[in-house]
Amino acid sequence: MSLPIFQAKFKKTLYSFNLELDLILNEGETLGILGPSGSGKSMSLRAIAGLIKPEHGVISLKGRFLFDSDKGFDAPPQQRRIGYVFQHYALFPHMTVAENISYALARTLKGVKRKERIHKLLEEIRLTEHASRYPSQLSGGQQQRVALMRALAADPDLLLLDEPFSALDAELRGELEALVLRFRSSHNVPYILVTHNLEEAYRLCDKLVIIEQGKVLQLGPKEELLRRPQTLEVARKVGAKNLWEGEVINTGTSGGTVYVPALNEELIIHSLPEAAATLAPSKVWLGIRPVEAVLLSGPEPGLPNTFPIEIINQIRGVQSHTLFVTPLGKRDGEAIQIEVPGHRLGADPPYLYLPPDKLFALTH
């Protein structure tokens, strides 16, 4: 079992709410902090980096205390061995690319060794020919590469990424995400990513934490948050747009059957909350993410949770389509949202399959 390399449990009074963070990061893990604007994401990173001081709590990294309110200890930012990539790069405008990276090495390397290190780092981000240029002479993607490498130059124990791709277009964002993953492998540096983009967090991180108004709503492996959200609020934040009230009508060793009035269907589910699994009937919320629902061209004998539907609206995209459907003959009911990858619909009414292992239930 891997051991924690980073822990942060602290409280900080902010203007409109109290930030109460409780995070843990194990060896080899990366963490994504998700939440809307103003929820305390960036303030969390600033506290970890030592740029703001919590009123109470503890922050530790690789066996070193960075902050301990009970002992009155608060390590300055330059002693924390933490790399920080800001949302808007924060490169020094009066320094060249090489000088920006050199600044991070000023306390660790001198003379020829520093020059050799800078040259190697510039080669890694393919900016050797731009070494003498200033940030204003670089594209947004190039500036972000310099910012990433400057943060990694001094071999930090932890890297903090504060919405580093939010100002970039989709193509550049993809390139830089690949660069971060390559850095993770080559430099072996754990990182914490702040973002409001679920897809970005899923691609780049092992664990996710959802925060709202400074409070942690749920923390865990990313698959667990997607498959087993603990509250309706978390379910909505991880993309579960289909949520229905239902009643557990029978239970088994690993799941049960839930009647959903909005669909007029009895749905089999493989996993129920403990409170609902031991008592039938009981009320639950049943949900599924749009990408987990499966569109079929016709009925498949023996397949549970399958029923005919009609499409009432659709939004066509480049790589996928969003369909809004209702059970056949129930156009006045609540629409089910599904995502299909460039699917061509046939003339016959399609069927919808809601996989029992993809459905999740929440107690009221």
N, C-alpha and C positions, 0 to 999 in steps of 0.2 A: 504493500500500500504506500502510495506517495505521501510525503510529508509536506505540511504547509510551508511555503517559502515567504508568503506575504499575508499579513493580517491587518485589518483596519477596523476598529470599532470605536467610533467617536461621535460627539454631538457638537454642532456648531449652530449658533443662532444667526439666522439670516434675516433680511428685511421683512419678508412676508411669511416665512415659515421656519421651522427648525430642521436642520439637516441631521439625520440620525443614520449613519452608515454602519453596516456590519458586513464586511467582506472577508473572504478567505480564498487564497490562490495556492494550489498545490504545484509541486515540481512538474514542469512540462506543460502546464495549463495556460490558456489565455482567456481573458474575461471581457465580455462586452457589457457596457452599461447603457441600457435603453430607457428612454423616457422622453416626454414632450419638452419643448423649449421652456426654460424656467423651472424645471423639476429638481435641479441641484446636481446635474451630471458634471458640468465643468467645475463647479465649486468642489465637488468630491475630489477631482484630480488635483486642484490647487491645494487642497488640504494635505493630500498624500505627498505632494511635491514640496511642501513647506512654505508655500506662498501665502497661505492664510493659516491662522492658528485656531484649532478647535478649543472649546471651553473645557471639554472633558473627554478622556479616552486614551487609547493606545494605538500606535501604528508601529509595526515591526516588519523588517525585510531581511531575509536570510540570516536570522538569528540576531540581528542588530535592532535595537530600539531606535526609532526615528522620532517618536513622540510618546511621552508618558506624563500625563497631567498629574498623577499622584506623586511622581518623583520630581516634578517641575522641570522635566527635560524636553527640549525642543531643538532637534538638530537643524542647523541652517540648510537651505536648499543645496548649496555647493558641496555639502558633506553627505548627502543622502544617496549618492550614486544612482540617481534616477534621471533618465532621459525624457525630455518633454517635447512633443511636437504640437504646436499650437494650431488652431483652426486656420489662421491667416498667416501661417509660416513663421512670422516674427524673425525673419532674417535681418541682419544688420545692413541697412541700405548703403552705408558708406564703406562697406567691406566687400571684397571680391568673393567669388565662390570659395576659392582656396582659403581666404582669410576667415570666412565664416566657419569653415570646418576646423581650421587651425585654432580658433578661439576655444573650442571644446577640448583641445589637447594641451592648452597652455600650462596646466598644472601637472601634467603627467609625462610629456615628452619634450625634448629640446633639440635644437639644431638639426642635424642630418636625419636623425631617427624620426623627428616630427615630419620633415619633408617627405620622407619615404612613406610614412603612414598616410599622409594626405594624398599622395599620388596613388597609392593602392586603393584608397576609399573612392577617389574620383573615378578610377577605372571601373570599380564595382557598380557605380551608378551611371556609367557611360557619359561622363561630363568632363573628361580630361581636357578636351579642346576648349572648354568654357571656363577653365580655372581662373582666368583673369577678368572675367565679366562680372558685372554688378547685378544684384537681384532684379533691378528694373529692366535689364537686358535679357532676362530669361522668361520663358513661358511659365504659366501656372504649374504645369506638370514638372518642369525642370526645377522650379523653386521648391516644390514639395519634396522632390528627391534630395535636394541639398538639405532641407530641414530634417528629413529622416536620417540622412547620413550624419549630420551634425549631432543629432541626439544619440546616435549609436557610436560615434567616434571614440568616446572615452570608455567604451565597454561597460555600460551601466548594468546594474543588477535588475532593473525594471524599466520598461519603456511605457510612457503614457501618451496616448494618441487622442487628441481632442478634436473630434469631427474633422479629420485631416483631408477628407475628400469631398466635403460638402460644396466647395466652390468649383469643382471640376466637372467636365462633361463626362458622359457615360464611357467613352472610349478611354480617356485618361484615367478615369476611376478604376477601370478594369486593369489597366497596366500597373497602376500603383498598388492595387490590392495584391496582384501577383508578386510585386516587389516586396511588400510586407511579409508575405508568406515565405518568400525566398530568404529574407533576412532572418525570419524566425528559425529557419533550418540552418543557415550558415553561421549566424551569430549566437544562436541558442539563448535568446533573450526573451523572457516572458513579457507580455504586454497587456495593458488594460486599454480598451478602445471605448470611447464615448461616441455615441451615434443616436440618431432618431430613426435610422433605417434598419428595419428588421432583417432584410435580405443581406445587407452588408455585415451586420453582426453575426448572422448565421454562417456566412462564408468564411469569416476571419477568426471566429472565436469558438472555444470549446464550451465555455460556460457563459450564461447570461444572467444578468440581474435587472429586474424591472423596478424602476423607482418612480414615484409620483409625489410631488410636494415634499421632497426630502426624505420620504419613507421608502424602505425596501418592501416591495410587494411580494417578490418571489426571487429566489436565487437557486440556480442549479444547472446541471448539464443542459445544453440547448435542446436536445431531443425531449428531455423531461418537461421543459417548459412548454414545448409545442404540443406534446401528447397528453400532458397531465397538468394543465393550469389549475391553480388552487382556488381562484376566484373568478367571477365574471369579468372583473376589471382586467385581470391578467389575460384571460381568454381573448378579450377584444383586442388587447395590445399585441398579441402574437398572431393576429389575423384570423381568428375564429369568427367569421361574419355570420355563420349560421348557428343560432342559439334558440332552442325551443324549450318550453316548459313541458315536463313529462311526469309520468307516474310509473314507478317500478312495480310491475305486476307479478313478477317472480324472480327469484335469485338462484344462482348455482354456486359452485365452488370458486369460479373465477369471474363471474359476471352475472348477467341476467337479461330480462326483457323489459323494455320501457315503452309504454304507450304514449304517443305524441299526438295530442288532439289537433294541433295545427296541420299535421300531415295525414291524420287519420290512419296512422300506421303503428304497428307493434315492431319495434326495432330491437334486435339482439345486440348487446354490447359485451365486450370481453372483459372490461374492467369497470367496477363500480366503487365509489367511495365507501370506506368501511362502514360508515353510519347507514348508508343506503343498502349495502350488501347484506346486512344482518336483519333487515326489516322490510317486509313488503305487506301492504303498499306503502310507499313513501314518495315524496315529491323531490324531483331533481331538475336541474337544467341539463339538457343534452346538447352537445355541440360537435361541429366538425369544421375544419378549415376548407375553404373552397378548392384547394389543390388536392385534397384527399378524397373528394367525391369523384365517382367514376361514371362516365357516360357510356351506356351500352346501346347497341343498335336494336336489341331485342331481348326478350326474357331468357334467362338461363336457368333451367330446372335445377332445383336444389340450392340455388344461391340465395341466402337470406338478405333482408333489407333491400329488396329490389322492387321497384314499382314504376309504372308508366308515367311520363311527365309530358308537359307541353312547354315550349319555350315562349316566354312572353316578352323578352327583350334580350339584346346582346350587344356587347361592345367588342368590336374586332380590333385586335392588336397585331403587331408585326409577328411576334413569336407565339402568342397565345390569345385566346378569346375569353371574355368573361360572359357567361350565360346566366340569365335570371329565369328560373323555371319554377313551375308549380306542379303538384300532382295532377294528373289528367282529370279534367272536369272541375278543378278548384282554382280557377283563375282569380277569384276574389280573395284567395288566401295569401299568406305571407310567402314571398318569393325566396327560393333557395338559390344561393349564389355559388357557381362552380367555375373553375378555371380549366380550360381544355387547350392543349397545344396544337393550334392550327387545325382543329378538327372540322371536317366537312360533314354536315348533317345530311342524312338521307331523307327521303320523302315520308317514311313511316314515323310515327311518334316514337321518340327515343325513350329509353329506360334509364333510371338512375339507380346506382348501387352505392350504398353507404357502408363501407367495410366495417365490420364489428370491432376490429382492432384499431381503427382510426377514430372512432367515436369516443368522446370523453363525457363524463358526467360530473356535475357539481351539486353538492347539497344546497338547499335553500338557506 
